Amino acid sequence: METGKGAHGVAIDEADKYAYITNLYGNDITIFDLTLMKVIARVAVGDTPNGISVSPLSPTTPPSPSVKLEMPEGSDMESGDGEMHP
């Protein structure tokens, strides 16, 4: 199956739905639908595209929990003078 002239780099999205293939001699990227097993688009990108990577649209790790810092009662910082006291 022909994906483009000089097919070189390949990246697959995290859902395993699309493959993105750089075509060194075609100066484009082929988008290949892995479900349909056919080329669905070609995107011109310029001279001799060499490598490719895919980044997820959303983070794969959950956001950090919020942190609330509280000063203990009677601490020197409660005076509000802005000075650090030992």
Backbone bond lengths (Angstrom), bond angles and torsions (degrees), N, CA, C in turn:
res aa  C-N    CA-C-N  psi(-1)  N-CA   C-N-CA  omega(-1)  CA-C   N-CA-C  phi
1 M - - - 1.440 - - 1.526 107.96 -
2 E 1.302 116.79 126.56 1.462 123.20 -179.72 1.523 110.05 -83.73
3 T 1.322 116.20 124.51 1.464 119.16 176.81 1.518 111.71 -107.52
4 G 1.319 117.79 -20.62 1.452 122.18 179.66 1.508 110.13 164.63
5 K 1.322 117.02 169.69 1.466 121.97 -178.68 1.519 110.31 -77.69
6 G 1.316 116.24 118.38 1.459 120.73 178.04 1.513 113.12 73.46
7 A 1.328 116.89 42.10 1.467 120.63 179.03 1.525 109.28 -51.57
8 H 1.335 116.47 131.16 1.462 119.33 -172.19 1.528 112.30 -133.39
9 G 1.328 117.79 -74.84 1.460 121.73 -177.51 1.518 111.22 -90.19
10 V 1.327 116.16 145.14 1.457 120.80 179.10 1.527 109.17 -133.57
11 A 1.329 116.50 135.78 1.466 122.31 173.58 1.520 107.26 -135.55
12 I 1.320 115.93 141.81 1.460 121.54 179.95 1.520 108.59 -118.24
13 D 1.339 116.78 134.31 1.466 120.25 -178.85 1.525 110.33 -66.36
14 E 1.343 116.22 163.54 1.471 120.72 -173.72 1.523 113.12 -67.97
15 A 1.322 118.21 -17.50 1.461 121.45 177.77 1.533 111.78 -90.09
16 D 1.325 116.84 0.27 1.472 122.93 -178.42 1.524 111.98 57.69
17 K 1.327 117.39 33.43 1.459 121.36 -179.86 1.527 112.21 -99.37
18 Y 1.337 117.12 -37.35 1.458 120.64 -175.77 1.527 110.96 -126.98
19 A 1.344 114.10 145.43 1.463 121.19 169.86 1.522 106.44 -112.41
20 Y 1.321 116.29 138.71 1.452 122.65 178.60 1.527 106.11 -114.64
21 I 1.332 116.96 121.99 1.458 121.86 -173.22 1.522 108.99 -121.45
22 T 1.334 116.74 126.08 1.457 120.04 174.93 1.526 108.27 -82.09
23 N 1.325 116.04 140.50 1.459 122.68 179.47 1.521 108.44 -117.67
24 L 1.340 115.64 100.98 1.464 121.77 -174.98 1.520 113.00 -53.86
25 Y 1.322 117.83 -44.75 1.464 121.05 -174.10 1.526 112.75 -94.91
26 G 1.308 117.38 -8.61 1.457 120.85 177.33 1.509 112.66 -96.03
27 N 1.348 115.99 -11.79 1.468 122.32 -179.38 1.527 112.02 57.52
28 D 1.323 114.64 35.29 1.459 118.86 179.83 1.526 110.53 -147.72
29 I 1.336 114.86 177.13 1.459 122.38 175.82 1.523 107.07 -120.40
30 T 1.314 115.95 133.54 1.453 121.37 176.01 1.518 108.70 -95.07
31 I 1.319 116.79 135.27 1.469 121.55 173.27 1.526 106.26 -106.46
32 F 1.318 114.55 119.17 1.453 122.13 -173.79 1.515 109.14 -114.14
33 D 1.330 117.26 123.51 1.459 122.19 178.89 1.524 108.31 -82.19
34 L 1.329 117.52 115.26 1.461 122.11 -176.32 1.528 112.58 -75.18
35 T 1.331 117.90 -18.54 1.462 120.92 176.64 1.530 110.05 -79.72
36 L 1.324 115.71 -46.46 1.466 121.18 -179.61 1.529 112.46 -82.35
37 M 1.332 115.84 -16.99 1.468 122.94 -177.47 1.532 111.40 57.28
38 K 1.359 114.44 48.94 1.456 118.79 177.28 1.522 110.48 -153.60
39 V 1.324 114.97 157.70 1.459 122.09 176.51 1.521 107.95 -71.06
40 I 1.346 115.67 129.27 1.467 118.70 179.18 1.527 112.60 -111.05
41 A 1.357 117.19 -15.88 1.462 119.15 179.24 1.523 110.17 -165.37
42 R 1.322 114.22 158.20 1.463 122.20 169.98 1.525 106.60 -130.74
43 V 1.325 116.59 136.31 1.462 121.88 -177.78 1.517 108.71 -122.57
44 A 1.332 116.84 119.97 1.465 121.28 177.56 1.528 109.06 -68.23
45 V 1.337 116.37 132.15 1.462 119.93 -178.04 1.520 113.61 -128.80
46 G 1.305 119.20 -8.22 1.451 121.11 -179.79 1.518 111.74 113.05
47 D 1.318 115.64 -168.82 1.463 122.43 -172.13 1.522 114.05 -66.01
48 T 1.304 114.89 128.34 1.470 126.48 171.27 1.531 115.75 38.57
49 P 1.314 117.28 66.80 1.475 118.29 175.91 1.528 109.38 -61.85
50 N 1.312 116.06 133.81 1.454 120.47 -170.42 1.519 112.94 -110.26
51 G 1.306 119.90 -52.99 1.464 123.06 -177.80 1.505 110.58 -124.00
52 I 1.310 115.18 166.20 1.459 119.73 -179.50 1.526 109.16 -153.98
53 S 1.319 116.33 148.64 1.467 121.41 174.26 1.524 107.88 -144.21
54 V 1.306 115.37 159.03 1.460 121.42 -178.98 1.518 108.04 -121.26
55 S 1.331 116.34 136.14 1.447 121.91 177.97 1.523 108.11 -114.06
56 P 1.325 117.48 136.05 1.464 118.85 -179.63 1.533 111.13 -65.08
57 L 1.321 115.86 151.98 1.460 120.73 179.08 1.515 112.65 -74.06
58 S 1.318 116.84 -27.01 1.455 120.88 -179.94 1.523 108.96 -127.27
59 P 1.321 117.24 153.43 1.458 118.96 -179.61 1.526 111.56 -63.62
60 T 1.335 115.40 145.29 1.458 119.57 179.72 1.526 111.43 -91.38
61 T 1.319 116.76 -9.96 1.455 120.15 177.59 1.523 108.75 -110.67
62 P 1.315 117.11 145.05 1.467 118.69 -179.71 1.526 110.70 -67.10
63 P 1.321 117.51 153.43 1.463 119.47 178.12 1.521 111.09 -64.25
64 S 1.310 115.09 153.93 1.467 120.66 178.75 1.524 109.80 -65.09
65 P 1.335 116.83 143.23 1.473 118.34 177.39 1.528 109.85 -67.57
66 S 1.321 116.05 150.91 1.458 118.47 178.36 1.525 109.22 -71.59
67 V 1.295 115.17 148.40 1.460 121.42 -178.14 1.516 108.21 -119.27
68 K 1.330 116.67 132.75 1.453 121.01 177.56 1.527 107.12 -117.65
69 L 1.319 115.15 121.38 1.458 120.23 179.04 1.520 108.98 -100.34
70 E 1.304 116.02 134.64 1.458 120.78 178.18 1.513 108.77 -127.13
71 M 1.327 115.52 141.14 1.455 121.31 176.79 1.522 108.03 -87.87
72 P 1.321 117.27 137.25 1.464 119.29 177.79 1.534 110.81 -66.11
73 E 1.327 116.37 150.62 1.465 120.70 178.63 1.519 109.58 -59.83
74 G 1.315 115.10 142.10 1.455 120.28 177.77 1.520 114.23 82.56
75 S 1.323 118.19 5.47 1.473 119.51 179.71 1.520 109.24 -74.15
76 D 1.306 116.45 156.71 1.457 121.99 -179.47 1.529 112.56 -65.08
77 M 1.306 118.65 -24.92 1.453 121.19 -177.20 1.529 112.12 -73.11
78 E 1.336 118.21 -16.23 1.458 120.15 -179.20 1.522 112.40 -69.69
79 S 1.323 117.25 -17.98 1.456 119.74 -178.78 1.517 111.41 -68.13
80 G 1.333 116.56 -21.90 1.456 119.97 176.64 1.509 113.99 76.49
81 D 1.349 117.72 14.52 1.460 118.43 -179.28 1.529 112.51 -81.68
82 G 1.338 117.33 -5.59 1.456 120.90 177.77 1.519 114.57 77.92
83 E 1.325 117.47 -0.05 1.454 121.32 -178.96 1.520 110.58 -96.11
84 M 1.322 116.07 143.51 1.453 121.24 174.52 1.526 107.89 -86.93
85 H 1.323 117.74 126.96 1.460 122.08 -179.78 1.527 108.62 -117.42
86 P 1.344 117.41 138.12 1.463 120.09 179.60 1.511 112.52 -67.72
